[in-house]
């Protein structure tokens, strides 16, 4: 039978996961707010062109 407490003590995350996590947090990703702001700017430009 597994001793979960002992297994948890031995656990060490792989470096690949830590490196990926750092890369994800440091990357400037476009989020939904950025997309909505860009759509609003485009809509405003299009409405100004129609006038």
ChimeraX attribute file (.defattr): number of C-alpha atoms within 10 A of each C-alpha:
attribute: neighborCount
match mode: 1-to-1
recipient: residues
	/A:1	3
	/A:2	6
	/A:3	7
	/A:4	9
	/A:5	8
	/A:6	9
	/A:7	9
	/A:8	9
	/A:9	8
	/A:10	9
	/A:11	8
	/A:12	7
	/A:13	8
	/A:14	8
	/A:15	9
	/A:16	9
	/A:17	10
	/A:18	11
	/A:19	10
	/A:20	11
	/A:21	11
	/A:22	11
	/A:23	11
	/A:24	11
	/A:25	9
	/A:26	9
	/A:27	8
	/A:28	8
	/A:29	9
	/A:30	8
	/A:31	8
	/A:32	9
	/A:33	9
	/A:34	11
	/A:35	10
	/A:36	11
	/A:37	11
	/A:38	12
	/A:39	12
	/A:40	12
	/A:41	11
	/A:42	12
	/A:43	12
	/A:44	11
	/A:45	11
	/A:46	11
	/A:47	10
	/A:48	9
	/A:49	8
	/A:50	6
	/A:51	5
